[in-house]
Amino acid sequence: MGRVAGKIALVTGGASGLGFADAKILVEEGAKVILTDVDVAKGKLAVSEIGPSATFIKHDVSSEQDWIDVINKIDELHGNLDILINNAGIVFMSDPVNCTLKEFRISNSIMSEGVFLGMKYSMPLLQKNSGGSIVNMSSTASHLGYPMIAYSAAKGAVRSMTKSMAIYCKAESLPVRCNSVHAGGIETPMVQFAQGRVGEAPIDVPAQGVLSAGSLGTPKDVASMILYLASDESRFVTGAEFLIDNGLVVSPAY
Ligand SMILES: NC(=O)c1ccc[n+]([C@@H]2O[C@H](COP(=O)([O-])OP(=O)(O)OC[C@H]3O[C@@H](n4cnc5c(N)ncnc54)[C@H](O)[C@@H]3O)[C@@H](O)[C@H]2O)c1
């Protein structure tokens, strides 16, 4: 309890999957969370499940004006921001030949431009206190070759932009850290879609114990890393990347 006590956090795409688990664990550990999403119904449901320390704001991360409005609202409500989790995302499965320019642009406007805008517009609030933390959701798609080119392009950009921001903050002596998390194979609606299991019951992943090769992980497996990176426990960690993939990148054959 209390690993992020008193901190203010913004989690984008928090209505579902990983973002919801991130918001939940941050509240359980003492933070106040602003959970944003384009899906208003799911966003409202999410904050009602998490409790009064979570607030929902409708937010399309690909919109510059939405970012300006969300940050102004957080300033009005709390006067500062300690944690930014750039999590919102979508996936088109299209390969390099069949991917349309529209799919490529939508993917990158949400996951590449959205992360850039989030970091840019959150900085004035993040640098107000002694220890701001940005965590950007990249993917194993920034390490491994996947045919889905639009998604891979965006996640590669996230991996690189994270290091740009980390080194900028160091060079300018700004009290903000920036790290990326690279999940792979976590059971969420996005992975159900990617694996053609929409409408089926989620796979029941054991909550305890080491997971076998080929197993999926749970959103909590990622949220635990998010919590560490959001907290002051990781104060000496910036510009780093964290694989949460049960060893997939180390050896894709297993
Ligand atoms: N699940 C995995 O195994 C996995 C692996 C690697 C990376 N990721 C990344 O983690 C993040 C969360 O994925 P997830 O698996 O929880 O997926 P998910 O589909 O369950 O959740 C994504 C959320 O983002 C929201 N969203 C989509 N477009 C948005 C926009 N323009 N503005 C604001 N919100 C928007 C959706 O409404 C949804 O609530 C994504 O960035 C994804 O690429 C997931």
The ligand as an SDF file (V2000), in Angstrom:
LIG
                    3D

 44 48  0  0  0  0  0  0  0  0999 V2000
   -2.0250   -6.6900  -24.8640 N   0  0  0  0  0  0  0  0  0  0  0  0
   -0.7800   -6.8610  -25.2640 C   0  0  0  0  0  0  0  0  0  0  0  0
   -0.2410   -7.9800  -25.2790 O   0  0  0  0  0  0  0  0  0  0  0  0
    0.0370   -5.6970  -25.7180 C   0  0  0  0  0  0  0  0  0  0  0  0
    1.3310   -5.9510  -26.2010 C   0  0  0  0  0  0  0  0  0  0  0  0
    2.1240   -4.8940  -26.5910 C   0  0  0  0  0  0  0  0  0  0  0  0
    1.6700   -3.6010  -26.4790 C   0  0  0  0  0  0  0  0  0  0  0  0
    0.4040   -3.3560  -26.0310 N   0  0  0  0  0  0  0  0  0  0  0  0
   -0.0170   -1.9700  -25.9760 C   0  0  0  0  0  0  0  0  0  0  0  0
   -0.6400   -1.6900  -24.7480 O   0  0  0  0  0  0  0  0  0  0  0  0
   -1.6120   -0.6680  -24.9200 C   0  0  0  0  0  0  0  0  0  0  0  0
   -2.9470   -1.1420  -24.3610 C   0  0  0  0  0  0  0  0  0  0  0  0
   -3.3830   -2.2590  -25.1390 O   0  0  0  0  0  0  0  0  0  0  0  0
   -4.4750   -3.2960  -24.6430 P   0  0  0  0  0  0  0  0  0  0  0  0
   -3.9770   -4.6370  -24.9870 O   0  0  0  0  0  0  0  0  0  0  0  0
   -4.8920   -2.9990  -23.2420 O   0  0  0  0  0  0  0  0  0  0  0  0
   -5.6730   -2.9550  -25.6630 O   0  0  0  0  0  0  0  0  0  0  0  0
   -7.2190   -2.6280  -25.4350 P   0  0  0  0  0  0  0  0  0  0  0  0
   -7.8080   -2.6250  -26.8010 O   0  0  0  0  0  0  0  0  0  0  0  0
   -7.8030   -3.4950  -24.4000 O   0  0  0  0  0  0  0  0  0  0  0  0
   -7.2070   -1.1270  -24.8600 O   0  0  0  0  0  0  0  0  0  0  0  0
   -6.8580   -0.0220  -25.6360 C   0  0  0  0  0  0  0  0  0  0  0  0
   -7.6500    1.1810  -25.1580 C   0  0  0  0  0  0  0  0  0  0  0  0
   -7.2180    2.3320  -25.9190 O   0  0  0  0  0  0  0  0  0  0  0  0
   -8.3870    3.0840  -26.2490 C   0  0  0  0  0  0  0  0  0  0  0  0
   -8.1220    3.9330  -27.4150 N   0  0  0  0  0  0  0  0  0  0  0  0
   -8.0390    3.5510  -28.7140 C   0  0  0  0  0  0  0  0  0  0  0  0
   -7.8600    4.6410  -29.4880 N   0  0  0  0  0  0  0  0  0  0  0  0
   -7.8080    5.7120  -28.6580 C   0  0  0  0  0  0  0  0  0  0  0  0
   -7.6300    7.1090  -28.8620 C   0  0  0  0  0  0  0  0  0  0  0  0
   -7.4920    7.6280  -30.0950 N   0  0  0  0  0  0  0  0  0  0  0  0
   -7.6090    7.9260  -27.7850 N   0  0  0  0  0  0  0  0  0  0  0  0
   -7.7880    7.4140  -26.5360 C   0  0  0  0  0  0  0  0  0  0  0  0
   -7.9930    6.1140  -26.2860 N   0  0  0  0  0  0  0  0  0  0  0  0
   -7.9940    5.2720  -27.3410 C   0  0  0  0  0  0  0  0  0  0  0  0
   -9.4550    2.0300  -26.5060 C   0  0  0  0  0  0  0  0  0  0  0  0
  -10.7650    2.5950  -26.4540 O   0  0  0  0  0  0  0  0  0  0  0  0
   -9.1770    1.0330  -25.3910 C   0  0  0  0  0  0  0  0  0  0  0  0
   -9.8830    1.3580  -24.2140 O   0  0  0  0  0  0  0  0  0  0  0  0
   -1.6370   -0.3590  -26.4230 C   0  0  0  0  0  0  0  0  0  0  0  0
   -0.8120    0.7470  -26.6980 O   0  0  0  0  0  0  0  0  0  0  0  0
   -1.0570   -1.6170  -27.0370 C   0  0  0  0  0  0  0  0  0  0  0  0
   -0.4850   -1.4000  -28.2980 O   0  0  0  0  0  0  0  0  0  0  0  0
   -0.4100   -4.3880  -25.6660 C   0  0  0  0  0  0  0  0  0  0  0  0
  1  2  1  0
  2  3  2  0
  2  4  1  0
  4  5  1  0
  4 44  2  0
  5  6  2  0
  6  7  1  0
  7  8  2  0
  8  9  1  0
  8 44  1  0
  9 10  1  0
  9 42  1  0
 10 11  1  0
 11 12  1  0
 11 40  1  0
 12 13  1  0
 13 14  1  0
 14 15  2  0
 14 16  1  0
 14 17  1  0
 17 18  1  0
 18 19  2  0
 18 20  1  0
 18 21  1  0
 21 22  1  0
 22 23  1  0
 23 24  1  0
 23 38  1  0
 24 25  1  0
 25 26  1  0
 25 36  1  0
 26 27  1  0
 26 35  1  0
 27 28  2  0
 28 29  1  0
 29 30  1  0
 29 35  2  0
 30 31  1  0
 30 32  2  0
 32 33  1  0
 33 34  2  0
 34 35  1  0
 36 37  1  0
 36 38  1  0
 38 39  1  0
 40 41  1  0
 40 42  1  0
 42 43  1  0
M  CHG  2   8   1  16  -1
M  END
$$$$
